Amino acid sequence: MKNMKKMSAILLISICIVAVIICVIVTIVLNNDSRELEKESEKLNTLVAETSDGERIETEYTRIDNDKFFFKVPVNFVRWDDETIMKKYSGNVPDIVFSNEETTVNLILSFIEDIIANDQIEVYKNSAEITFTEIGEIIESDCYEVDGHNVGRIKVITPAADTDIYNDMIFFSYDDELIVLSFNCISELSEKWRSVGDFLIDSLFFTDNEQE
């Protein structure tokens, strides 16, 4: 009888210890999740970026038509009309261009006709990286996930007619269509504007919250 009581007591203590451990683990997980949610909320709610010399750049969220993805655009950037885009670009003409008054800093969105699935983004990024290596200098490349969507990213310096161009671009699949969002500026402004480019590109989020 004493042994039974002793075993029952040990079992009860063990159950209590396990329960405490579970509570501690759950608390840690919830706290981590809470911190992550706070970070995401802060990222979404922060609408002012700063250049390296302290200039404040006010932004606002935009989306194109009824697409369920959003990104930040400086409020003083002008969206070009189709005629201006056709005049300024040849070859791979983008669909949407936002630009500063001097047209030296741009945020560009292109809907590529290529059909591409979410799980093919990294392969596409690797292929694009090879191409850019042949024509420019790659600074950084990466693949990550945003709201269930795979995103490939390449930062590269490419030559232009009379200067070099700093490009920070991301690739992702939306409705099985390849989308490219790119921040670029002339190389003379890259040090000043690079942090703002990061801010704009990192602002991408999706409201469908999943990718088939």
N, C-alpha and C positions, 0 to 999 in steps of 0.2 A: 504493500500500500504506500509506504514511504517512497519507494522507487517511482511509483506511478505519479505521486504528487511532485516529486523532484523533476521527472521528465516533463510533466505538464507545465511546471514553472519555467523550465529551460525553453520549452516550445513557445510559451507565451512571450518570454523575453526576446527570443529570436524573431518572432513575428513583429514585435514592437520595433526592434532594431531595423528590420527590413522596411517597415512602414516609414520610419524616420529617414532612412536612406532614400527611399522613393520620393518622399516629400522634398528632401534637399535637392535631388536631381531635377524634379519637376520645377522647383523654384528657380534653379539655375537656368534651365531651359527657357522658362517664361521670362526671366530677366534678360536673357540674351535676345529673345525674340522681341521684347519690348524695346531694347536698345536699338535693334535693327530697324524696327518700325519708326522709332524716333528719328533715326538717321535718314530714312526714306522720306519721312514727312518733312524734315528740315530741307532736304534736297529739293522737294517739290515746291516748297513755299518760298525758297530763296530765289528772288528774281533780279538781284543786282550782282553783277560780276565786276571785277576790277582788273584793269590792265596793269602791267608791271610798274608803270609810273604813277599808279594811283587813280587813274581816270575811272569813274564809275559808269558802268554800262547797264542801263535799265533794260530788262527783257520782259517778254510776255509769252505765254504758251500759245502755240498755234497748231492747227491740224489742217490737212488738205482734204477738201470735200468731206466725205463721210468716213474716211479712214479712221480706224480706232488706234492710231498712234499719234503721240503729241511730242513736240520739242520746243525749246525756247528760241526766240528770235529777238534781237535787239529792237526796241521800239522805234529807234530812229533810222533803222534800215528800211529801204524802199524795196517793195516787191516789183520786179521788172515785168512789163507787159511782154506778150509773145513777140512783138516786133523787135523790141530791144534785145531780147535773148537771141533771136535769129541774126541780128546785126553783129552782136558781140562774139557769138560762138560759131564755129564751123566743125564738121565732123560729128562728134558725140555731143549733140545739143541737149542740155538739161531741160527738165520740165518746169522747175521752179527756181528762181534766183532771188535772194534777198541781198542787198548790198548797201554799204555806206555811201555817203554823198560823193566821195572821191572814187568810188568803185575799186578800191584797193583791198577791201576786206569783204568776203562774200560767204553766204551760207547757201548751199545748193542742194536741191533734191532732184534725183533722177529715178524715173520708173523704167527700168530696163525690161525689154520684152522677153528676156530669157526666163524660161520656166525653171524654178528652183525650189526645192523642198527645204524645210527648216534644217534637216539633218545633213544637207549638202553645203551649208554655209562655210564650214571650216575648209573644205576642199576648194571651194571657190576662192576663199581668202588666200590660201597657199598658192593657187595658180596666179592670182593677181599680184602676189608678192614677187613671184618670179619675173613677171612682166615689168613691174616697177623697178626691180633690181637692174634691169637692162637699160632703163632710161633715166633713172634718178638715184637718189640716195635714201634708203629706208632708215628711218630713225627708230621706229618702234612698230611692232605688230603683235596682235593679241586676238584671242577668241574668248567670249564670255557670254553670259545669259542675262536677258532682261525680260522679266515677266513671262518666262517660258519660251522666249524667242532667242535663238542663237544669233550672236552678233560677231562679225569679224571686223577687225579694226586695223588700219594701216596709217602710220604717219610717215610722210615721204616728202623730200624736196625734189621738185621737177624743174627742168629748164623751160623758160619761155623766151619770147622774141628778144626782150631787152632786160630781163631780170629773171631770177629764180622764184619759184612759187612754193610756199609751205602749204601742204595739204594734210588735213586730219580727216580721214573718211571712215565711215562704217558701212557694212553691207548686212542686209538682213532679208528674210523672206516674209512677204505679206500676201496672203491669198495666193501662195505659190508663185509670186512674182518677185523678181530681184529688185530691191530698193537700195539706193546709195544716197546717204546723207553726208555731205562734205563741207567742212569749213576750210577756206583757204585765204591766204593773204600774200602780198609780195614779201620777199625774203627780208627786206629792210624793216618790215613791221612785225616779223615773226616773234622776236623776243618780247615785244610789247604785248602782242595779242594772243600768244599761245595759251595762256591760262584762261582767257575768255573762250577760245576755241574748245578747250577741254570742258568748260562749263556748259557750253551749248550742246556739244556732242553727248556729254554725259546726261543731259536732261531728258533724253528719249525715254518714253514709257508707253506701254500698251494698255488698253482697257479691256481687250478680250481676255487677257490673262492666261491664254493657253494657245498652243500651236498644234494643229492636227499633224 
